[in-house]
Amino acid sequence: MRSFLNVIKIKLPILKAYIYPEPILFGSPMFMENAALLHALVHNAIDGIITIDERGTIESINPAACRLFAYAEYEVLGNNISMLMPSPEREDHDKHLQHYNETGQAHIIGIGRELTGRTKEGYQFPFKLGVSEVKYSGRKIYAGFIHDLTQQKTDEVRLKNYASHLEELVEERTKTLNNTIRALEKSKGKVSAALEKEKEFGLLKNRFLSMASHEFRTPLSTIQLSASLIDKYAETYEDVKINKHVGKIVNSVTNLNMVLNDFLYIEQLEFGKIQSIPIPFNLFEFAADITEEMQLLTKNGQRIQFTHHGNLMISLDQNLLKNCIINLVTNAIKYSGDDGIILLNTTINESHCIINVLDRGIGIPEEDQEHLFQPFFRAHNIGNIPGTGLGLNIVARYIKLMNGHVAFVSNKEEGTLFTLTFPI
C-alpha cells in the first residue's frame, strides 16, 4: 500500500516552475520545502481528500476524510473506494471507472456532483464530490475532494419546512381575510342603510329640537306675561290663593324655558354652532353676580356661599362658563334640602383656574356615576324632581370647548362636589 506521501517520493524528472528562474531538483531544499507545504495543506484541509488509482484502490486519505467516514487511515488504504459507498453506488463504481478509462466519457470526473457516503457504522450522509484526474509518472491518479453537505441539507429541510409552514399560515390567513371581506361586503348594504336611517333620524331630531326651542317660546312668553298681569291686577284683592297659583305658573314657565334652552344648546352643539371665544374678565365679580342671581331661585332656607382665592383676572368664554356654573348650582339647589348650604368657590393660581360647586344633597348613587354625563341620563334616586338629563352633558361639552376638565366626587345622602379645571 502506498500513501499519498509515498507517491510524492517517487523519483521525478526535473520540473520547471514558471515562478522560478531555475529548475527545481528532486531532493533539493526547495523541493523538500514544497513537499512539506503540500503535506501540510492536505493534512489540515477542512474538506476530505482521497486519492485512488485506475482500479479504484485508495492510495491516500487525509484526516478530514477519515473523520467524515469514521475510519482510521490504515483501515481504508489499499481497499477499493466502493467501501465508502452505499448500495447501489458501491456495485456500480468499478463499472463507471472502467468505462471512463476505456472511453474517456466522464460520469463524475471533472464534473462534480452530489453523492451519498457511508460511514464505518453504516450511517449515510450527503456530500459534494469533485474528482480531478492527475497523470503522474506514466499512470493516472484520481483525487477526490469531499465536502460534507449534512448541515446544508438539514438547513435546507428546515428552511423548506419553515417555508411550507409560512405558506400554510399565509393560506390560512388569506382564507380568513377573504371570509372577512365577504362578510363585510355582505353586511355593507345593511350598514349603509342603517347609517342612512341614523343620519335621517339625527336630522329629524335636530330639526325637532330647533323647532321646539323656537316655536314654544312664543306661547310661553304669552303665558308668562299673562301671569305677571294677573299677579299685578290681583294685588288689589290681596288674594293669597291667586298669588300662589300665579307663582306656580311662573315657576313652570321658567322650568320649561330652561328645558327648551337645553334643547337649543344640544342642537347648536350638534351642528358646531357654538365656539369658545375667550376674553379677559374679573372672575370674582363674575361669580359674585351669578351667586346673587341664583340666590333668588333657592328654596326657603337655602343659602349660597361664595368664596374666591388667588388672582382675579382670567381669560375664558363668559357665556359658556356662566351656563356651566348656573347648571351646577341649579342642580345643587334642586337636589338639596330646604335648609341646605351650597358652596361656590373660585381659585386662580399660577397654572390653573379651579371652580368648585359643593352641596350636601341626596348625592349620586355609585352605580349611576359612570353614566352621569350621557345625554338624557338621570340618576334613579331623583324621585319626582324635574329635569331632562341634558344639563351635565352640555356642561361637559362646554368645558371641553374651553379646553377644561370636569370631575366630581359624590356619596349617596352626603352630597356632591363638582370641580371645573382650566389651564391658564
CORJOMO-V58073 format. One record per pair of residues at least 12 apart in sequence whose ideal C-beta (glycine too) atoms are under 6 Angstrom apart, sorted by the first residue. I is the first residue (numbers start at 1). GAP is how many residues later the second one is. Records with the same first field share a line. If there is no record, write none. Layout:
I = GAP + GAP
This chain:
1 = 76 + 77
2 = 57
3 = 57
4 = 47 + 56
8 = 27
10 = 127
12 = 14
42 = 20
43 = 19
45 = 17 + 19
47 = 17 + 98 + 99 + 100
48 = 16 + 17 + 20 + 98
49 = 13 + 96
50 = 15 + 94
51 = 90 + 92
52 = 29 + 90
54 = 47 + 86
56 = 24 + 25 + 38 + 41
58 = 18 + 19 + 21 + 23
61 = 12 + 15
65 = 81
68 = 80
69 = 15 + 50
70 = 49 + 50
71 = 49
84 = 33
85 = 33
86 = 30 + 32 + 38
108 = 23
109 = 22 + 24
112 = 18
114 = 14
115 = 14
125 = 25
126 = 23 + 27
127 = 19 + 21 + 22
128 = 19 + 21
129 = 15 + 17
130 = 15
131 = 13
206 = 61 + 64
209 = 54 + 58
210 = 57
212 = 51
213 = 47 + 50 + 51
216 = 44
220 = 33
223 = 30
224 = 29
227 = 19 + 22 + 23
230 = 16
231 = 15
255 = 131
259 = 129
262 = 126 + 128
265 = 129
266 = 124
269 = 128
276 = 41 + 125 + 126
277 = 40
278 = 37 + 38 + 39
280 = 33 + 35
281 = 37
282 = 30
283 = 31 + 63
284 = 24 + 28
287 = 59
290 = 35
291 = 13 + 15 + 53
294 = 35
298 = 35
299 = 39
300 = 38
301 = 37 + 38
302 = 38
303 = 38
304 = 38
305 = 38
306 = 38
307 = 38
308 = 38
309 = 38
310 = 37 + 38 + 39
311 = 37
314 = 34 + 39
316 = 86
317 = 85
320 = 78 + 82
324 = 71 + 74
327 = 64 + 68
328 = 29 + 90
329 = 28
332 = 25 + 27
334 = 51
335 = 26 + 27
336 = 23 + 25
340 = 20
342 = 17
343 = 15
344 = 13
351 = 73
352 = 69 + 71
353 = 69
354 = 67
355 = 65
356 = 63
357 = 61
358 = 59
359 = 56 + 57
360 = 55
361 = 54
362 = 19
363 = 47 + 48 + 49 + 50 + 51 + 52 + 53
364 = 15 + 46 + 52
365 = 14 + 16 + 47
372 = 20
373 = 19 + 20 + 23
375 = 15 + 18
376 = 13
377 = 12
404 = 16 + 17 + 18
405 = 16
406 = 14
407 = 12
